[in-house]
Structure formats: C-alpha cells, structure tokens
C-alpha cells in the first residue's frame, strides 16, 4: 500500500514537473483574425457590361456598368430600376461626314468655289449611361430626347454639379455623369469620288479580333482671317478611342492631347453578329488598359478594363457629296 502511494506521488510530481517545464517554453503568439475587407464587385451578372479600375486598390476605384438582362419582374411584383446602378446603352455613329480637300483653300474661298470632298470619316460608338438619364430623356423634361441627340448637341458638358442642392438632386446636372463610350473612328481617303458607303460603315476595318491601335475622332478647325472654317476630320486617325465623363462631369479621353499611350492596349476578343436582340449589326467584347486625358492635359490611368457591347447600328447618313 505504501509502495503504491509512493508511486502515485512520484507520478504526480513528474506530471507537475513536465507541466512546469512546458510552461517555460516560448508560447506561440495569440492570433487575432481580422476579416478581409469587402471584395470588389467582380462578378458580372448581365450580358452587356463595362468594367475597369482607376489604378487604386479601393473598391470605389472600380467602375462597373451593367445593362439588366431581365426587366420583366415576377408574377407578383414589377421590375424596379435602380436609376444609378442600372445602365442603358445607345449605339450610334456621331461622325459620318466627308473630309474636305483643303489644298489652296484660301484661293478657293476667295473665288467662292466649292471645297471638294477628299475622303470620308465614320465614328460608330456605343455609350453606357445611367438608367436615370434614360428616364430623363423619356420624361420630356430634358433638353434632348436621346443620348444621340444630347451628344450631337453638346448637352453632355453642363455646369459643375451642385451636390448641395437636394431639391434638384436628380435634376439634369446629376444625370450627365458616369457616361462611358468606345468609338471606332475610320478614315477613308483613297476613293476617287469619296462618298458614304453602307458597306464601308458596316464592315469597319477596326472591328477585327486582336489588337486595335489607338485612334482619334476628327476635331480640327481652321482659321482664315476672321473666318473659322470647320474642316472636321482632317486630323482623324483610324483606330479606337475610349471616353469617360466622371462624377464631376469632366470628360477623359484617349484622343485628347497629348494622348501618349505607353503600356496601354486595346484587344478585341470576339466579334459576332447580334442575334441576341437585333439592335445592332455586331456584338464585340474585349479588354483594355489606357491613359485618359482631359482638355487641359491632365491624365488618369484605367486598368483591367473589360466590356461586351453592341456596335454598328442603322443610321441615317449624311447626303452623298455632289
């Protein structure tokens, strides 16, 4: 019995010694688990979309524009538009004009003769803009009835937004922001008698799978004494351009001066006939990274751009030059 008690006390002593020695070892630090920050919205739920980042790591630096696929609602409730998060798209050509021959232009003007066409210029584009702006167009209260009309009238560059005016929080100024578009300017100046051609328009040479170079929409004007002659398209360059009107209504474009695009790219991954909704000839999808410039040469870098959109729709082109 005494021997058993001695063994028990010895075993207890050894166990205590082991615990004591173990407690003297360096202990692993206490791990505090910090939850991950909210992830950026990377999942695209709809067919037509544009997504790109401004180069920062914050979730608000990612711009996502999606056109809802299903707007039928359910048997018990109607579909409700989110005027800021839901987007519409408009496909139209905002340049279809001939390029004027400016050779010896002064003499031609003095003689009162016609300045002949030397080529033709197209600029088919697709615009993504908020559903709120679309509703504004439909309301009849807007100065334009559609995105095409607003763009051609220059109504997209309004006064700076007054964020403090709550009464007009959804007024016209607030709508004209967060507008994105991609255009494919095409210059045709090798025709003997140049005029618009529907096949030239539909089969835009820049719509090809692979890399597309950066282009410019013609904007050049010429001053002769007191006369400002609009010779649009003289500086047009074939390729692609990207534009974004931000929350402050500042437009950033790849074709604004100085338009350096080192390290940028534009890639078309797929071009297909639009058999989904028949609202354009083609559907294109691709990716891009680019430097966008405002009117005074300041720049912003957008990265990891992706898109799927309509392009090339029926248009009423300008009359054929005589």
C-alpha positions in Angstrom: 0.0 0.0 0.0 2.8 2.4 1.0 4.7 1.5 -2.2 1.5 2.3 -4.3 1.1 5.7 -2.6 4.7 6.5 -3.2 4.4 5.6 -6.9 1.3 7.8 -7.2 3.0 10.8 -5.5 6.0 10.2 -7.8 3.9 10.1 -10.9 2.1 13.3 -9.8 5.4 15.1 -9.2 6.7 14.1 -12.6 3.5 15.3 -14.3 3.7 18.6 -12.4 7.4 19.0 -13.4 6.5 18.3 -17.1 3.7 21.0 -17.0 6.1 23.4 -15.3 8.8 22.8 -17.9 6.3 23.1 -20.7 5.1 26.4 -19.4 8.6 27.7 -19.6 8.8 27.2 -23.3 8.1 30.1 -25.6 4.4 30.2 -26.4 3.0 30.9 -29.8 1.6 34.4 -30.2 -2.1 34.8 -29.9 -3.6 35.1 -33.4 -6.1 37.8 -34.0 -8.2 37.1 -37.1 -9.1 40.3 -39.0 -11.9 39.8 -41.5 -11.0 40.5 -45.1 -12.2 43.9 -46.5 -15.2 43.8 -48.7 -14.2 42.4 -52.1 -14.6 44.5 -55.2 -17.6 43.8 -57.4 -16.0 41.5 -60.0 -19.0 39.2 -60.8 -20.8 40.4 -63.9 -24.5 39.3 -63.8 -25.6 40.7 -67.2 -24.7 40.2 -70.8 -23.8 43.8 -71.7 -21.3 45.5 -69.4 -18.2 47.6 -68.9 -15.8 47.3 -66.0 -12.5 49.0 -65.3 -10.4 50.3 -62.4 -8.8 53.6 -61.9 -5.5 52.2 -60.7 -6.2 52.3 -56.9 -6.9 49.4 -54.6 -10.1 50.7 -53.1 -13.4 49.2 -54.1 -14.7 52.6 -55.1 -11.9 52.8 -57.7 -13.7 50.1 -59.8 -16.3 51.3 -62.2 -19.0 48.7 -63.1 -21.7 49.4 -65.6 -24.3 46.7 -66.5 -27.4 46.7 -68.6 -30.0 44.5 -66.9 -30.9 41.4 -69.0 -34.3 40.7 -67.4 -36.7 43.6 -66.8 -39.9 41.6 -66.8 -40.2 41.3 -63.0 -42.1 38.4 -61.4 -45.8 37.4 -61.3 -46.3 39.3 -58.0 -44.0 42.4 -58.5 -42.8 44.6 -61.3 -39.2 45.1 -62.1 -37.8 48.2 -60.4 -35.0 50.2 -62.0 -32.1 51.4 -59.9 -31.5 54.7 -61.5 -27.9 54.9 -60.5 -26.7 51.3 -60.6 -28.6 50.2 -63.7 -27.4 51.3 -67.1 -28.7 51.7 -70.6 -26.7 51.7 -73.8 -27.0 53.6 -77.1 -25.3 52.6 -80.3 -25.0 55.3 -83.0 -22.5 57.0 -85.3 -21.6 60.5 -84.3 -19.4 61.2 -87.2 -20.4 60.5 -90.8 -19.0 63.4 -92.8 -16.7 63.8 -95.8 -13.2 65.1 -95.4 -12.7 68.4 -97.3 -9.8 69.0 -99.6 -8.1 72.0 -98.1 -5.4 72.3 -100.8 -5.2 76.0 -101.8 -8.2 76.6 -99.6 -7.7 80.4 -99.4 -7.9 80.8 -103.2 -11.0 78.5 -103.3 -12.8 80.6 -100.7 -11.9 83.9 -102.5 -13.4 82.5 -105.7 -16.5 81.3 -103.9 -16.0 77.8 -105.2 -16.9 74.6 -103.5 -14.3 72.8 -101.3 -14.3 69.3 -102.6 -14.5 66.1 -100.6 -11.2 64.2 -100.3 -12.4 61.3 -98.2 -14.9 60.1 -95.7 -14.9 59.6 -91.9 -17.1 57.4 -89.7 -17.1 57.1 -85.9 -19.5 54.4 -84.8 -19.7 54.3 -81.0 -21.5 52.7 -78.1 -22.5 54.7 -75.0 -23.2 53.3 -71.5 -25.1 55.8 -69.3 -27.3 55.6 -66.2 -30.9 54.5 -66.4 -31.7 57.8 -64.6 -30.5 59.7 -67.7 -32.6 57.4 -70.0 -35.7 58.1 -67.8 -34.8 61.8 -68.0 -34.8 61.7 -71.8 -38.1 59.9 -71.8 -39.7 62.3 -69.4 -39.8 65.1 -72.0 -38.2 67.5 -69.5 -34.6 67.1 -70.9 -33.2 69.4 -73.5 -32.6 66.4 -75.7 -34.7 63.3 -76.3 -32.0 60.7 -76.6 -28.3 60.1 -76.0 -27.5 60.6 -79.6 -29.3 63.9 -79.7 -27.7 65.0 -76.5 -24.2 64.2 -77.7 -24.6 65.8 -81.1 -26.0 69.0 -79.4 -23.1 69.1 -76.9 -25.5 68.7 -74.0 -23.2 66.4 -72.1 -20.9 69.1 -70.8 -23.1 71.1 -68.4 -22.1 73.3 -65.4 -20.4 71.6 -62.5 -22.8 69.6 -60.3 -24.2 71.3 -57.2 -24.2 68.5 -54.7 -25.7 70.7 -52.1 -29.0 71.3 -54.0 -31.1 68.4 -52.6 -34.2 69.7 -54.3 -32.6 69.1 -57.7 -30.6 66.0 -56.6 -32.0 64.1 -59.6 -32.0 67.0 -61.9 -30.4 67.2 -65.3 -27.0 68.0 -64.0 -26.8 64.9 -61.9 -27.7 62.7 -64.8 -24.9 63.8 -67.1 -22.1 62.0 -65.4 -20.7 58.5 -65.3 -21.0 58.1 -69.1 -18.7 55.8 -70.9 -18.2 55.2 -74.6 -16.0 53.4 -77.0 -15.8 54.5 -80.7 -14.0 53.2 -83.7 -13.2 56.1 -86.0 -12.5 55.2 -89.6 -11.0 57.4 -92.2 -11.4 56.5 -95.9 -9.4 58.8 -98.2 -8.4 56.6 -101.1 -11.7 56.8 -103.1 -11.6 58.6 -106.4 -15.0 60.1 -105.7 -15.5 59.6 -102.0 -18.9 59.3 -100.5 -20.5 57.4 -97.7 -20.9 53.7 -98.3 -23.0 51.5 -96.1 -20.6 48.6 -96.6 -17.7 50.8 -95.5 -19.7 51.6 -92.4 -20.9 48.1 -91.5 -17.5 46.4 -92.2 -15.4 48.8 -90.2 -11.8 47.8 -90.6 -11.1 48.3 -86.9 -13.6 45.7 -85.9 -11.2 42.7 -86.1 -10.1 40.2 -83.4 -6.8 41.1 -81.9 -5.0 44.3 -81.0 -6.5 47.6 -82.2 -4.4 50.7 -82.4 -5.5 54.0 -80.8 -7.4 56.4 -83.0 -8.7 59.9 -83.0 -12.0 61.5 -84.0 -11.5 64.5 -86.3 -11.9 67.8 -84.4 -9.6 70.1 -86.3 -10.8 73.6 -87.3 -9.0 76.2 -89.5 -8.9 80.0 -89.0 -8.6 82.2 -92.1 -8.5 85.8 -91.1 -11.8 86.3 -89.2 -13.4 83.2 -90.7 -13.3 79.9 -88.7 -13.8 77.1 -91.2 -15.0 73.8 -89.8 -12.8 71.2 -91.6 -13.6 68.3 -89.3 -11.8 65.1 -89.8 -8.6 66.4 -91.2 -6.8 65.0 -88.1 -8.9 61.9 -87.9 -6.9 58.7 -87.2 -8.2 55.2 -87.7 -8.4 53.0 -84.6 -10.3 53.1 -81.3 -10.9 55.7 -78.6 -12.3 55.5 -75.0 -14.1 58.3 -73.2 -15.5 58.6 -69.7 -17.4 61.5 -68.2 -16.8 61.3 -64.4 -18.9 62.3 -61.4 -17.8 65.9 -61.8 -18.8 66.0 -65.5 -15.1 66.1 -66.6 -14.6 64.1 -69.8 -11.5 62.0 -70.0 -10.5 60.7 -73.5 -7.7 58.6 -75.1 -7.6 61.0 -78.1 -7.1 64.2 -76.1 -3.7 65.9 -76.2 -1.0 64.7 -75.6 -2.6 61.2 -75.9 0.5 59.2 -75.0 -0.4 55.5 -74.5 2.8 53.8 -73.3 1.9 50.5 -71.8 -1.7 50.7 -72.9 -3.6 48.2 -75.1 -7.0 47.6 -76.6 -7.9 44.0 -77.5 -11.0 42.7 -79.3 -11.5 39.0 -78.2 -14.8 38.3 -80.0 -16.9 39.8 -82.8 -20.2 38.2 -83.6 -23.5 39.0 -85.4 -26.0 40.4 -82.9 -28.6 37.6 -82.9 -29.4 38.4 -79.2 -31.6 41.4 -79.6 -31.0 42.6 -83.3 -30.4 46.2 -82.1 -27.0 46.4 -83.8 -25.1 44.6 -86.5 -22.3 43.3 -84.2 -21.6 42.5 -80.6 -18.0 42.9 -79.6 -16.2 42.0 -76.4 -12.6 42.6 -75.3 -10.3 44.2 -72.7 -8.2 47.3 -72.4 -5.9 49.5 -70.3 -5.4 53.1 -71.2 -4.4 56.6 -70.2 -7.2 59.1 -70.5 -6.7 62.9 -70.7 -9.0 65.8 -70.0 -9.0 69.0 -72.0 -6.0 70.6 -70.2 -3.7 67.5 -70.5 -4.2 66.0 -67.0 -4.3 62.2 -67.1 -5.9 59.2 -65.3 -4.9 55.6 -65.8 -7.5 53.0 -66.1 -6.6 49.3 -66.0 -8.1 45.8 -66.2 -10.9 47.0 -68.5 -13.5 44.5 -69.8 -16.6 45.0 -71.9 -19.3 43.4 -74.0 -21.4 45.8 -76.1 -23.3 46.5 -79.2 -21.7 48.3 -82.1 -22.7 49.5 -85.6 -26.4 50.3 -85.9 -28.7 51.6 -88.6 -28.1 55.3 -89.1 -29.3 58.0 -91.4 -26.0 59.1 -93.0 -25.3 62.5 -94.4 -26.2 63.1 -98.1 -23.7 62.0 -100.7 -21.4 64.8 -101.8 -22.3 66.3 -105.2 
